[in-house]
Amino acid sequence: MSKEFLQVNKEWLSNTEFSLLEKLIVAQINEYERNEKVCYMSDKKFADAFGVSTQQVTRAMKKLADNNIIQRNTKTVSNNGKASKYRTLKAIVKYDYSLPEGIVTS
């Protein structure tokens, strides 16, 4: 992403049911969606971005999907006779990141 920061909603950040990693994953997916893009990030890319192991990300993704926080869709695509899988991620939980009235941004 072109931005140098990741926005995390305070309400979501204060949620005690989910770990910080789980919250960051949802925030990253929301970031893609706010920019009208699809999140194709692999568990490895999330792990590298957040400085954790791939196994931690895999467990976090499972918990988020099991709790209907995110939706994972995997498709198999044939490319020159070889089957390739790719995954898209969608946040079911979305947060409004608009600025409150009265704040000037320019």
C-alpha positions as CSV (number, residue, x, y, z in Angstrom):
1,M,0.0,0.0,0.0
2,S,1.2,3.5,-0.6
3,K,0.4,4.8,2.9
4,E,3.1,4.6,5.5
5,F,0.6,3.8,8.3
6,L,-2.3,1.5,9.0
7,Q,-5.5,2.8,10.5
8,V,-7.1,0.8,13.3
9,N,-10.4,1.8,14.7
10,K,-10.3,2.5,18.4
11,E,-13.5,0.5,19.1
12,W,-11.9,-2.5,17.3
13,L,-8.5,-1.9,19.0
14,S,-10.2,-2.0,22.5
15,N,-11.9,-5.3,21.8
16,T,-10.6,-7.9,24.2
17,E,-11.8,-11.0,22.4
18,F,-9.2,-10.8,19.7
19,S,-5.4,-10.5,19.7
20,L,-3.5,-7.5,18.4
21,L,-2.4,-9.6,15.4
22,E,-6.0,-10.4,14.6
23,K,-6.9,-6.8,14.9
24,L,-4.0,-5.8,12.6
25,I,-5.0,-8.4,10.0
26,V,-8.6,-7.0,9.9
27,A,-7.2,-3.4,9.7
28,Q,-5.0,-4.4,6.7
29,I,-7.9,-6.0,4.9
30,N,-10.1,-2.9,5.6
31,E,-7.3,-0.8,4.2
32,Y,-7.4,-2.6,0.9
33,E,-11.2,-2.3,0.8
34,R,-11.1,1.4,1.6
35,N,-8.8,1.9,-1.4
36,E,-11.3,-0.2,-3.5
37,K,-8.8,-3.0,-3.9
38,V,-9.0,-6.8,-3.2
39,C,-6.7,-8.2,-0.5
40,Y,-4.7,-11.1,-1.9
41,M,-2.0,-11.1,0.8
42,S,-0.7,-14.6,1.8
43,D,-0.1,-15.7,5.3
44,K,3.6,-15.3,4.7
45,K,3.2,-11.6,3.6
46,F,1.1,-10.9,6.7
47,A,3.7,-12.6,8.8
48,D,6.5,-10.5,7.3
49,A,4.5,-7.3,7.5
50,F,3.7,-7.8,11.2
51,G,6.9,-9.5,12.4
52,V,5.3,-12.8,13.4
53,S,5.4,-16.4,12.2
54,T,3.3,-17.8,9.4
55,Q,1.8,-20.2,11.9
56,Q,0.6,-17.3,14.1
57,V,-1.1,-15.7,11.1
58,T,-2.7,-19.0,10.0
59,R,-4.2,-19.5,13.5
60,A,-5.4,-15.8,13.5
61,M,-7.0,-16.2,10.1
62,K,-8.8,-19.3,11.2
63,K,-10.1,-17.6,14.4
64,L,-11.3,-14.5,12.4
65,A,-13.0,-16.7,9.8
66,D,-14.6,-18.9,12.5
67,N,-16.0,-15.8,14.2
68,N,-17.3,-14.3,11.0
69,I,-14.9,-11.4,11.1
70,I,-13.3,-12.1,7.8
71,Q,-14.3,-14.2,4.7
72,R,-11.7,-16.3,2.9
73,N,-12.3,-17.3,-0.6
74,T,-9.9,-19.7,-2.4
75,K,-10.1,-20.3,-6.2
76,T,-8.3,-22.7,-8.4
77,V,-7.2,-21.2,-11.7
78,S,-5.7,-23.1,-14.6
79,N,-2.6,-21.5,-16.1
80,N,-1.0,-23.3,-19.0
81,G,-2.2,-26.6,-17.8
82,K,-1.1,-26.0,-14.2
83,A,-3.6,-25.5,-11.4
84,S,-2.9,-22.5,-9.2
85,K,-4.7,-21.5,-6.1
86,Y,-5.2,-18.0,-4.9
87,R,-7.1,-16.6,-1.9
88,T,-9.0,-13.3,-1.5
89,L,-9.8,-11.9,1.9
90,K,-12.8,-9.7,2.7
91,A,-13.6,-8.1,6.0
92,I,-17.1,-8.7,7.2
93,V,-16.5,-6.3,10.1
94,K,-15.9,-2.9,8.7
95,Y,-15.3,0.4,10.5
96,D,-16.0,4.0,9.6
97,Y,-12.7,5.8,9.4
98,S,-14.2,9.1,8.4
99,L,-13.1,12.2,10.3
100,P,-15.5,13.7,12.8
101,E,-17.1,17.0,11.8
102,G,-15.0,20.1,12.5
103,I,-11.6,18.5,11.7
104,V,-9.9,20.2,8.8
105,T,-7.6,17.9,6.8
106,S,-6.1,20.4,4.3
